[in-house]
Amino acid sequence: MLQFIMGFTTGIYVAQNYNIPKIIDVANYIKDKITEYEINKNGPP
């Protein structure tokens, strides 16, 4: 969960820093990270 929060915060920070109005891209990136984390946590399906 900590990794998720860190990734989320970093994503928002980077988006603001580089003035990227691509919330969808950030959301997709976060979704990918969550999926990645779930796979790593549960092992291969």
mmCIF entry with sequence, helices, sheets and N, C-alpha, C, O atoms, coordinates in Angstrom:
data_MODEL
# 
_entry.id   MODEL 
# 
_entity.id                         1 
_entity.type                       polymer 
_entity.pdbx_number_of_molecules   1 
# 
_entity_poly.entity_id                      1 
_entity_poly.type                           'polypeptide(L)' 
_entity_poly.nstd_linkage                   no 
_entity_poly.nstd_monomer                   no 
_entity_poly.pdbx_seq_one_letter_code       MLQFIMGFTTGIYVAQNYNIPKIIDVANYIKDKITEYEINKNGPP 
_entity_poly.pdbx_seq_one_letter_code_can   MLQFIMGFTTGIYVAQNYNIPKIIDVANYIKDKITEYEINKNGPP 
_entity_poly.pdbx_strand_id                 A 
# 
loop_
_entity_poly_seq.entity_id 
_entity_poly_seq.num 
_entity_poly_seq.mon_id 
_entity_poly_seq.hetero 
1 1  MET n 
1 2  LEU n 
1 3  GLN n 
1 4  PHE n 
1 5  ILE n 
1 6  MET n 
1 7  GLY n 
1 8  PHE n 
1 9  THR n 
1 10 THR n 
1 11 GLY n 
1 12 ILE n 
1 13 TYR n 
1 14 VAL n 
1 15 ALA n 
1 16 GLN n 
1 17 ASN n 
1 18 TYR n 
1 19 ASN n 
1 20 ILE n 
1 21 PRO n 
1 22 LYS n 
1 23 ILE n 
1 24 ILE n 
1 25 ASP n 
1 26 VAL n 
1 27 ALA n 
1 28 ASN n 
1 29 TYR n 
1 30 ILE n 
1 31 LYS n 
1 32 ASP n 
1 33 LYS n 
1 34 ILE n 
1 35 THR n 
1 36 GLU n 
1 37 TYR n 
1 38 GLU n 
1 39 ILE n 
1 40 ASN n 
1 41 LYS n 
1 42 ASN n 
1 43 GLY n 
1 44 PRO n 
1 45 PRO n 
# 
_struct_asym.id          A 
_struct_asym.entity_id   1 
# 
loop_
_struct_conf.conf_type_id 
_struct_conf.id 
_struct_conf.pdbx_PDB_helix_id 
_struct_conf.beg_label_comp_id 
_struct_conf.beg_label_asym_id 
_struct_conf.beg_label_seq_id 
_struct_conf.pdbx_beg_PDB_ins_code 
_struct_conf.end_label_comp_id 
_struct_conf.end_label_asym_id 
_struct_conf.end_label_seq_id 
_struct_conf.pdbx_end_PDB_ins_code 
_struct_conf.beg_auth_comp_id 
_struct_conf.beg_auth_asym_id 
_struct_conf.beg_auth_seq_id 
_struct_conf.end_auth_comp_id 
_struct_conf.end_auth_asym_id 
_struct_conf.end_auth_seq_id 
_struct_conf.pdbx_PDB_helix_class 
_struct_conf.details 
_struct_conf.pdbx_PDB_helix_length 
HELX_P HELX_P1 AA1 LEU A 2  ? ASN A 17 ? LEU A 2  ASN A 17 1 ? 16 
HELX_P HELX_P2 AA2 ILE A 23 ? ASN A 42 ? ILE A 23 ASN A 42 1 ? 20 
# 
_struct_conf_type.id          HELX_P 
_struct_conf_type.criteria    ? 
_struct_conf_type.reference   ? 
# 
loop_
_atom_site.group_PDB 
_atom_site.id 
_atom_site.type_symbol 
_atom_site.label_atom_id 
_atom_site.label_alt_id 
_atom_site.label_comp_id 
_atom_site.label_asym_id 
_atom_site.label_entity_id 
_atom_site.label_seq_id 
_atom_site.pdbx_PDB_ins_code 
_atom_site.Cartn_x 
_atom_site.Cartn_y 
_atom_site.Cartn_z 
_atom_site.occupancy 
_atom_site.B_iso_or_equiv 
_atom_site.pdbx_formal_charge 
_atom_site.auth_seq_id 
_atom_site.auth_comp_id 
_atom_site.auth_asym_id 
_atom_site.auth_atom_id 
_atom_site.pdbx_PDB_model_num 
ATOM 1   N N  . MET A 1 1  ? 0.843  -1.196  0.000   1.00 0.00 ? 1  MET A N  1 
ATOM 2   C CA . MET A 1 1  ? 0.000  0.000   0.000   1.00 0.00 ? 1  MET A CA 1 
ATOM 3   C C  . MET A 1 1  ? 0.879  1.248   0.000   1.00 0.00 ? 1  MET A C  1 
ATOM 4   O O  . MET A 1 1  ? 0.557  2.245   -0.646  1.00 0.00 ? 1  MET A O  1 
ATOM 5   N N  . LEU A 1 2  ? 1.987  1.183   0.726   1.00 0.00 ? 2  LEU A N  1 
ATOM 6   C CA . LEU A 1 2  ? 2.895  2.327   0.760   1.00 0.00 ? 2  LEU A CA 1 
ATOM 7   C C  . LEU A 1 2  ? 3.436  2.611   -0.633  1.00 0.00 ? 2  LEU A C  1 
ATOM 8   O O  . LEU A 1 2  ? 3.540  3.766   -1.044  1.00 0.00 ? 2  LEU A O  1 
ATOM 9   N N  . GLN A 1 3  ? 3.779  1.551   -1.356  1.00 0.00 ? 3  GLN A N  1 
ATOM 10  C CA . GLN A 1 3  ? 4.289  1.720   -2.720  1.00 0.00 ? 3  GLN A CA 1 
ATOM 11  C C  . GLN A 1 3  ? 3.251  2.408   -3.591  1.00 0.00 ? 3  GLN A C  1 
ATOM 12  O O  . GLN A 1 3  ? 3.584  3.270   -4.405  1.00 0.00 ? 3  GLN A O  1 
ATOM 13  N N  . PHE A 1 4  ? 1.990  2.024   -3.415  1.00 0.00 ? 4  PHE A N  1 
ATOM 14  C CA . PHE A 1 4  ? 0.911  2.620   -4.194  1.00 0.00 ? 4  PHE A CA 1 
ATOM 15  C C  . PHE A 1 4  ? 0.829  4.117   -3.920  1.00 0.00 ? 4  PHE A C  1 
ATOM 16  O O  . PHE A 1 4  ? 0.733  4.921   -4.847  1.00 0.00 ? 4  PHE A O  1 
ATOM 17  N N  . ILE A 1 5  ? 0.869  4.486   -2.635  1.00 0.00 ? 5  ILE A N  1 
ATOM 18  C CA . ILE A 1 5  ? 0.768  5.900   -2.253  1.00 0.00 ? 5  ILE A CA 1 
ATOM 19  C C  . ILE A 1 5  ? 1.965  6.671   -2.796  1.00 0.00 ? 5  ILE A C  1 
ATOM 20  O O  . ILE A 1 5  ? 1.810  7.776   -3.317  1.00 0.00 ? 5  ILE A O  1 
ATOM 21  N N  . MET A 1 6  ? 3.158  6.093   -2.675  1.00 0.00 ? 6  MET A N  1 
ATOM 22  C CA . MET A 1 6  ? 4.359  6.749   -3.187  1.00 0.00 ? 6  MET A CA 1 
ATOM 23  C C  . MET A 1 6  ? 4.251  6.946   -4.694  1.00 0.00 ? 6  MET A C  1 
ATOM 24  O O  . MET A 1 6  ? 4.559  8.023   -5.206  1.00 0.00 ? 6  MET A O  1 
ATOM 25  N N  . GLY A 1 7  ? 3.816  5.914   -5.400  1.00 0.00 ? 7  GLY A N  1 
ATOM 26  C CA . GLY A 1 7  ? 3.684  6.002   -6.854  1.00 0.00 ? 7  GLY A CA 1 
ATOM 27  C C  . GLY A 1 7  ? 2.648  7.037   -7.255  1.00 0.00 ? 7  GLY A C  1 
ATOM 28  O O  . GLY A 1 7  ? 2.850  7.799   -8.200  1.00 0.00 ? 7  GLY A O  1 
ATOM 29  N N  . PHE A 1 8  ? 1.546  7.060   -6.535  1.00 0.00 ? 8  PHE A N  1 
ATOM 30  C CA . PHE A 1 8  ? 0.470  8.006   -6.823  1.00 0.00 ? 8  PHE A CA 1 
ATOM 31  C C  . PHE A 1 8  ? 0.969  9.435   -6.629  1.00 0.00 ? 8  PHE A C  1 
ATOM 32  O O  . PHE A 1 8  ? 0.763  10.295  -7.486  1.00 0.00 ? 8  PHE A O  1 
ATOM 33  N N  . THR A 1 9  ? 1.627  9.681   -5.492  1.00 0.00 ? 9  THR A N  1 
ATOM 34  C CA . THR A 1 9  ? 2.145  11.011  -5.186  1.00 0.00 ? 9  THR A CA 1 
ATOM 35  C C  . THR A 1 9  ? 3.179  11.433  -6.218  1.00 0.00 ? 9  THR A C  1 
ATOM 36  O O  . THR A 1 9  ? 3.156  12.565  -6.699  1.00 0.00 ? 9  THR A O  1 
ATOM 37  N N  . THR A 1 10 ? 4.089  10.518  -6.559  1.00 0.00 ? 10 THR A N  1 
ATOM 38  C CA . THR A 1 10 ? 5.125  10.816  -7.545  1.00 0.00 ? 10 THR A CA 1 
ATOM 39  C C  . THR A 1 10 ? 4.500  11.137  -8.892  1.00 0.00 ? 10 THR A C  1 
ATOM 40  O O  . THR A 1 10 ? 4.930  12.069  -9.573  1.00 0.00 ? 10 THR A O  1 
ATOM 41  N N  . GLY A 1 11 ? 3.485  10.369  -9.282  1.00 0.00 ? 11 GLY A N  1 
ATOM 42  C CA . GLY A 1 11 ? 2.813  10.608  -10.560 1.00 0.00 ? 11 GLY A CA 1 
ATOM 43  C C  . GLY A 1 11 ? 2.208  11.996  -10.623 1.00 0.00 ? 11 GLY A C  1 
ATOM 44  O O  . GLY A 1 11 ? 2.348  12.691  -11.629 1.00 0.00 ? 11 GLY A O  1 
ATOM 45  N N  . ILE A 1 12 ? 1.541  12.403  -9.563  1.00 0.00 ? 12 ILE A N  1 
ATOM 46  C CA . ILE A 1 12 ? 0.928  13.728  -9.523  1.00 0.00 ? 12 ILE A CA 1 
ATOM 47  C C  . ILE A 1 12 ? 2.015  14.798  -9.532  1.00 0.00 ? 12 ILE A C  1 
ATOM 48  O O  . ILE A 1 12 ? 1.903  15.792  -10.249 1.00 0.00 ? 12 ILE A O  1 
ATOM 49  N N  . TYR A 1 13 ? 3.070  14.598  -8.737  1.00 0.00 ? 13 TYR A N  1 
ATOM 50  C CA . TYR A 1 13 ? 4.159  15.567  -8.653  1.00 0.00 ? 13 TYR A CA 1 
ATOM 51  C C  . TYR A 1 13 ? 4.800  15.778  -10.018 1.00 0.00 ? 13 TYR A C  1 
ATOM 52  O O  . TYR A 1 13 ? 5.031  16.911  -10.438 1.00 0.00 ? 13 TYR A O  1 
ATOM 53  N N  . VAL A 1 14 ? 5.086  14.673  -10.707 1.00 0.00 ? 14 VAL A N  1 
ATOM 54  C CA . VAL A 1 14 ? 5.708  14.754  -12.028 1.00 0.00 ? 14 VAL A CA 1 
ATOM 55  C C  . VAL A 1 14 ? 4.774  15.460  -13.006 1.00 0.00 ? 14 VAL A C  1 
ATOM 56  O O  . VAL A 1 14 ? 5.212  16.304  -13.788 1.00 0.00 ? 14 VAL A O  1 
ATOM 57  N N  . ALA A 1 15 ? 3.492  15.118  -12.962 1.00 0.00 ? 15 ALA A N  1 
ATOM 58  C CA . ALA A 1 15 ? 2.518  15.727  -13.873 1.00 0.00 ? 15 ALA A CA 1 
ATOM 59  C C  . ALA A 1 15 ? 2.466  17.237  -13.656 1.00 0.00 ? 15 ALA A C  1 
ATOM 60  O O  . ALA A 1 15 ? 2.404  18.002  -14.619 1.00 0.00 ? 15 ALA A O  1 
ATOM 61  N N  . GLN A 1 16 ? 2.491  17.666  -12.400 1.00 0.00 ? 16 GLN A N  1 
ATOM 62  C CA . GLN A 1 16 ? 2.454  19.099  -12.104 1.00 0.00 ? 16 GLN A CA 1 
ATOM 63  C C  . GLN A 1 16 ? 3.762  19.760  -12.527 1.00 0.00 ? 16 GLN A C  1 
ATOM 64  O O  . GLN A 1 16 ? 3.757  20.852  -13.096 1.00 0.00 ? 16 GLN A O  1 
ATOM 65  N N  . ASN A 1 17 ? 4.874  19.097  -12.248 1.00 0.00 ? 17 ASN A N  1 
ATOM 66  C CA . ASN A 1 17 ? 6.182  19.663  -12.559 1.00 0.00 ? 17 ASN A CA 1 
ATOM 67  C C  . ASN A 1 17 ? 6.342  19.919  -14.044 1.00 0.00 ? 17 ASN A C  1 
ATOM 68  O O  . ASN A 1 17 ? 6.833  20.972  -14.452 1.00 0.00 ? 17 ASN A O  1 
ATOM 69  N N  . TYR A 1 18 ? 5.928  18.952  -14.852 1.00 0.00 ? 18 TYR A N  1 
ATOM 70  C CA . TYR A 1 18 ? 6.107  19.066  -16.294 1.00 0.00 ? 18 TYR A CA 1 
ATOM 71  C C  . TYR A 1 18 ? 4.862  19.628  -16.961 1.00 0.00 ? 18 TYR A C  1 
ATOM 72  O O  . TYR A 1 18 ? 4.777  19.700  -18.187 1.00 0.00 ? 18 TYR A O  1 
ATOM 73  N N  . ASN A 1 19 ? 3.874  20.035  -16.119 1.00 0.00 ? 19 ASN A N  1 
ATOM 74  C CA . ASN A 1 19 ? 2.660  20.670  -16.629 1.00 0.00 ? 19 ASN A CA 1 
ATOM 75  C C  . ASN A 1 19 ? 1.992  19.799  -17.678 1.00 0.00 ? 19 ASN A C  1 
ATOM 76  O O  . ASN A 1 19 ? 1.664  20.265  -18.769 1.00 0.00 ? 19 ASN A O  1 
ATOM 77  N N  . ILE A 1 20 ? 1.794  18.534  -17.341 1.00 0.00 ? 20 ILE A N  1 
ATOM 78  C CA . ILE A 1 20 ? 1.164  17.591  -18.269 1.00 0.00 ? 20 ILE A CA 1 
ATOM 79  C C  . ILE A 1 20 ? -0.317 17.463  -17.900 1.00 0.00 ? 20 ILE A C  1 
ATOM 80  O O  . ILE A 1 20 ? -0.642 16.919  -16.845 1.00 0.00 ? 20 ILE A O  1 
ATOM 81  N N  . PRO A 1 21 ? -1.198 17.947  -18.737 1.00 0.00 ? 21 PRO A N  1 
ATOM 82  C CA . PRO A 1 21 ? -2.635 17.853  -18.428 1.00 0.00 ? 21 PRO A CA 1 
ATOM 83  C C  . PRO A 1 21 ? -3.211 16.522  -18.867 1.00 0.00 ? 21 PRO A C  1 
ATOM 84  O O  . PRO A 1 21 ? -4.342 16.455  -19.349 1.00 0.00 ? 21 PRO A O  1 
ATOM 85  N N  . LYS A 1 22 ? -2.427 15.452  -18.698 1.00 0.00 ? 22 LYS A N  1 
ATOM 86  C CA . LYS A 1 22 ? -2.861 14.140  -19.174 1.00 0.00 ? 22 LYS A CA 1 
ATOM 87  C C  . LYS A 1 22 ? -3.209 13.267  -17.981 1.00 0.00 ? 22 LYS A C  1 
ATOM 88  O O  . LYS A 1 22 ? -2.496 12.316  -17.662 1.00 0.00 ? 22 LYS A O  1 
ATOM 89  N N  . ILE A 1 23 ? -4.305 13.598  -17.333 1.00 0.00 ? 23 ILE A N  1 
ATOM 90  C CA . ILE A 1 23 ? -4.709 12.842  -16.149 1.00 0.00 ? 23 ILE A CA 1 
ATOM 91  C C  . ILE A 1 23 ? -4.960 11.380  -16.522 1.00 0.00 ? 23 ILE A C  1 
ATOM 92  O O  . ILE A 1 23 ? -4.680 10.474  -15.737 1.00 0.00 ? 23 ILE A O  1 
ATOM 93  N N  . ILE A 1 24 ? -5.491 11.161  -17.727 1.00 0.00 ? 24 ILE A N  1 
ATOM 94  C CA . ILE A 1 24 ? -5.789 9.795   -18.159 1.00 0.00 ? 24 ILE A CA 1 
ATOM 95  C C  . ILE A 1 24 ? -4.497 8.984   -18.237 1.00 0.00 ? 24 ILE A C  1 
ATOM 96  O O  . ILE A 1 24 ? -4.458 7.830   -17.811 1.00 0.00 ? 24 ILE A O  1 
ATOM 97  N N  . ASP A 1 25 ? -3.445 9.588   -18.780 1.00 0.00 ? 25 ASP A N  1 
ATOM 98  C CA . ASP A 1 25 ? -2.161 8.890   -18.876 1.00 0.00 ? 25 ASP A CA 1 
ATOM 99  C C  . ASP A 1 25 ? -1.647 8.535   -17.483 1.00 0.00 ? 25 ASP A C  1 
ATOM 100 O O  . ASP A 1 25 ? -1.168 7.425   -17.251 1.00 0.00 ? 25 ASP A O  1 
ATOM 101 N N  . VAL A 1 26 ? -1.752 9.490   -16.562 1.00 0.00 ? 26 VAL A N  1 
ATOM 102 C CA . VAL A 1 26 ? -1.296 9.242   -15.195 1.00 0.00 ? 26 VAL A CA 1 
ATOM 103 C C  . VAL A 1 26 ? -2.122 8.120   -14.568 1.00 0.00 ? 26 VAL A C  1 
ATOM 104 O O  . VAL A 1 26 ? -1.585 7.237   -13.899 1.00 0.00 ? 26 VAL A O  1 
ATOM 105 N N  . ALA A 1 27 ? -3.429 8.169   -14.792 1.00 0.00 ? 27 ALA A N  1 
ATOM 106 C CA . ALA A 1 27 ? -4.312 7.141   -14.230 1.00 0.00 ? 27 ALA A CA 1 
ATOM 107 C C  . ALA A 1 27 ? -3.960 5.768   -14.797 1.00 0.00 ? 27 ALA A C  1 
ATOM 108 O O  . ALA A 1 27 ? -3.926 4.780   -14.064 1.00 0.00 ? 27 ALA A O  1 
ATOM 109 N N  . ASN A 1 28 ? -3.700 5.709   -16.099 1.00 0.00 ? 28 ASN A N  1 
ATOM 110 C CA . ASN A 1 28 ? -3.331 4.438   -16.723 1.00 0.00 ? 28 ASN A CA 1 
ATOM 111 C C  . ASN A 1 28 ? -2.006 3.935   -16.169 1.00 0.00 ? 28 ASN A C  1 
ATOM 112 O O  . ASN A 1 28 ? -1.848 2.738   -15.927 1.00 0.00 ? 28 ASN A O  1 
ATOM 113 N N  . TYR A 1 29 ? -1.048 4.849   -15.965 1.00 0.00 ? 29 TYR A N  1 
ATOM 114 C CA . TYR A 1 29 ? 0.246  4.475   -15.403 1.00 0.00 ? 29 TYR A CA 1 
ATOM 115 C C  . TYR A 1 29 ? 0.061  3.883   -14.007 1.00 0.00 ? 29 TYR A C  1 
ATOM 116 O O  . TYR A 1 29 ? 0.641  2.850   -13.672 1.00 0.00 ? 29 TYR A O  1 
ATOM 117 N N  . ILE A 1 30 ? -0.752 4.553   -13.207 1.00 0.00 ? 30 ILE A N  1 
ATOM 118 C CA . ILE A 1 30 ? -1.003 4.074   -11.846 1.00 0.00 ? 30 ILE A CA 1 
ATOM 119 C C  . ILE A 1 30 ? -1.691 2.711   -11.888 1.00 0.00 ? 30 ILE A C  1 
ATOM 120 O O  . ILE A 1 30 ? -1.361 1.815   -11.112 1.00 0.00 ? 30 ILE A O  1 
ATOM 121 N N  . LYS A 1 31 ? -2.660 2.563   -12.815 1.00 0.00 ? 31 LYS A N  1 
ATOM 122 C CA . LYS A 1 31 ? -3.376 1.290   -12.943 1.00 0.00 ? 31 LYS A CA 1 
ATOM 123 C C  . LYS A 1 31 ? -2.398 0.173   -13.295 1.00 0.00 ? 31 LYS A C  1 
ATOM 124 O O  . LYS A 1 31 ? -2.481 -0.929  -12.752 1.00 0.00 ? 31 LYS A O  1 
ATOM 125 N N  . ASP A 1 32 ? -1.471 0.466   -14.208 1.00 0.00 ? 32 ASP A N  1 
ATOM 126 C CA . ASP A 1 32 ? -0.456 -0.525  -14.582 1.00 0.00 ? 32 ASP A CA 1 
ATOM 127 C C  . ASP A 1 32 ? 0.386  -0.900  -13.371 1.00 0.00 ? 32 ASP A C  1 
ATOM 128 O O  . ASP A 1 32 ? 0.692  -2.074  -13.159 1.00 0.00 ? 32 ASP A O  1 
ATOM 129 N N  . LYS A 1 33 ? 0.757  0.099   -12.577 1.00 0.00 ? 33 LYS A N  1 
ATOM 130 C CA . LYS A 1 33 ? 1.583  -0.156  -11.400 1.00 0.00 ? 33 LYS A CA 1 
ATOM 131 C C  . LYS A 1 33 ? 0.834  -1.022  -10.397 1.00 0.00 ? 33 LYS A C  1 
ATOM 132 O O  . LYS A 1 33 ? 1.417  -1.919  -9.789  1.00 0.00 ? 33 LYS A O  1 
ATOM 133 N N  . ILE A 1 34 ? -0.463 -0.755  -10.224 1.00 0.00 ? 34 ILE A N  1 
ATOM 134 C CA . ILE A 1 34 ? -1.256 -1.562  -9.292  1.00 0.00 ? 34 ILE A CA 1 
ATOM 135 C C  . ILE A 1 34 ? -1.309 -3.001  -9.786  1.00 0.00 ? 34 ILE A C  1 
ATOM 136 O O  . ILE A 1 34 ? -1.134 -3.937  -9.006  1.00 0.00 ? 34 ILE A O  1 
ATOM 137 N N  . THR A 1 35 ? -1.551 -3.176  -11.082 1.00 0.00 ? 35 THR A N  1 
ATOM 138 C CA . THR A 1 35 ? -1.615 -4.519  -11.661 1.00 0.00 ? 35 THR A CA 1 
ATOM 139 C C  . THR A 1 35 ? -0.287 -5.235  -11.453 1.00 0.00 ? 35 THR A C  1 
ATOM 140 O O  . THR A 1 35 ? -0.248 -6.405  -11.070 1.00 0.00 ? 35 THR A O  1 
ATOM 141 N N  . GLU A 1 36 ? 0.797  -4.514  -11.710 1.00 0.00 ? 36 GLU A N  1 
ATOM 142 C CA . GLU A 1 36 ? 2.145  -5.065  -11.539 1.00 0.00 ? 36 GLU A CA 1 
ATOM 143 C C  . GLU A 1 36 ? 2.343  -5.508  -10.086 1.00 0.00 ? 36 GLU A C  1 
ATOM 144 O O  . GLU A 1 36 ? 2.853  -6.597  -9.820  1.00 0.00 ? 36 GLU A O  1 
ATOM 145 N N  . TYR A 1 37 ? 1.933  -4.649  -9.157  1.00 0.00 ? 37 TYR A N  1 
ATOM 146 C CA . TYR A 1 37 ? 2.085  -4.932  -7.738  1.00 0.00 ? 37 TYR A CA 1 
ATOM 147 C C  . TYR A 1 37 ? 1.270  -6.162  -7.344  1.00 0.00 ? 37 TYR A C  1 
ATOM 148 O O  . TYR A 1 37 ? 1.748  -7.019  -6.602  1.00 0.00 ? 37 TYR A O  1 
ATOM 149 N N  . GLU A 1 38 ? 0.041  -6.243  -7.845  1.00 0.00 ? 38 GLU A N  1 
ATOM 150 C CA . GLU A 1 38 ? -0.816 -7.392  -7.528  1.00 0.00 ? 38 GLU A CA 1 
ATOM 151 C C  . GLU A 1 38 ? -0.181 -8.684  -8.038  1.00 0.00 ? 38 GLU A C  1 
ATOM 152 O O  . GLU A 1 38 ? -0.188 -9.696  -7.338  1.00 0.00 ? 38 GLU A O  1 
ATOM 153 N N  . ILE A 1 39 ? 0.367  -8.656  -9.251  1.00 0.00 ? 39 ILE A N  1 
ATOM 154 C CA . ILE A 1 39 ? 1.003  -9.843  -9.826  1.00 0.00 ? 39 ILE A CA 1 
ATOM 155 C C  . ILE A 1 39 ? 2.213  -10.243 -8.977  1.00 0.00 ? 39 ILE A C  1 
ATOM 156 O O  . ILE A 1 39 ? 2.402  -11.421 -8.675  1.00 0.00 ? 39 ILE A O  1 
ATOM 157 N N  . ASN A 1 40 ? 3.026  -9.262  -8.598  1.00 0.00 ? 40 ASN A N  1 
ATOM 158 C CA . ASN A 1 40 ? 4.209  -9.554  -7.793  1.00 0.00 ? 40 ASN A CA 1 
ATOM 159 C C  . ASN A 1 40 ? 3.809  -10.117 -6.431  1.00 0.00 ? 40 ASN A C  1 
ATOM 160 O O  . ASN A 1 40 ? 4.467  -11.015 -5.906  1.00 0.00 ? 40 ASN A O  1 
ATOM 161 N N  . LYS A 1 41 ? 2.741  -9.591  -5.871  1.00 0.00 ? 41 LYS A N  1 
ATOM 162 C CA . LYS A 1 41 ? 2.301  -10.009 -4.543  1.00 0.00 ? 41 LYS A CA 1 
ATOM 163 C C  . LYS A 1 41 ? 1.751  -11.432 -4.575  1.00 0.00 ? 41 LYS A C  1 
ATOM 164 O O  . LYS A 1 41 ? 2.028  -12.234 -3.683  1.00 0.00 ? 41 LYS A O  1 
ATOM 165 N N  . ASN A 1 42 ? 0.970  -11.736 -5.608  1.00 0.00 ? 42 ASN A N  1 
ATOM 166 C CA . ASN A 1 42 ? 0.278  -13.025 -5.667  1.00 0.00 ? 42 ASN A CA 1 
ATOM 167 C C  . ASN A 1 42 ? 1.063  -14.079 -6.426  1.00 0.00 ? 42 ASN A C  1 
ATOM 168 O O  . ASN A 1 42 ? 0.690  -15.252 -6.418  1.00 0.00 ? 42 ASN A O  1 
ATOM 169 N N  . GLY A 1 43 ? 2.135  -13.683 -7.075  1.00 0.00 ? 43 GLY A N  1 
ATOM 170 C CA . GLY A 1 43 ? 2.876  -14.629 -7.891  1.00 0.00 ? 43 GLY A CA 1 
ATOM 171 C C  . GLY A 1 43 ? 2.197  -14.794 -9.237  1.00 0.00 ? 43 GLY A C  1 
ATOM 172 O O  . GLY A 1 43 ? 1.171  -14.166 -9.500  1.00 0.00 ? 43 GLY A O  1 
ATOM 173 N N  . PRO A 1 44 ? 2.762  -15.632 -10.087 1.00 0.00 ? 44 PRO A N  1 
ATOM 174 C CA . PRO A 1 44 ? 2.171  -15.832 -11.422 1.00 0.00 ? 44 PRO A CA 1 
ATOM 175 C C  . PRO A 1 44 ? 0.767  -16.421 -11.309 1.00 0.00 ? 44 PRO A C  1 
ATOM 176 O O  . PRO A 1 44 ? 0.498  -17.198 -10.394 1.00 0.00 ? 44 PRO A O  1 
ATOM 177 N N  . PRO A 1 45 ? -0.122 -16.064 -12.220 1.00 0.00 ? 45 PRO A N  1 
ATOM 178 C CA . PRO A 1 45 ? -1.497 -16.570 -12.170 1.00 0.00 ? 45 PRO A CA 1 
ATOM 179 C C  . PRO A 1 45 ? -1.552 -18.071 -12.432 1.00 0.00 ? 45 PRO A C  1 
ATOM 180 O O  . PRO A 1 45 ? -2.633 -18.660 -12.427 1.00 0.00 ? 45 PRO A O  1 
# 
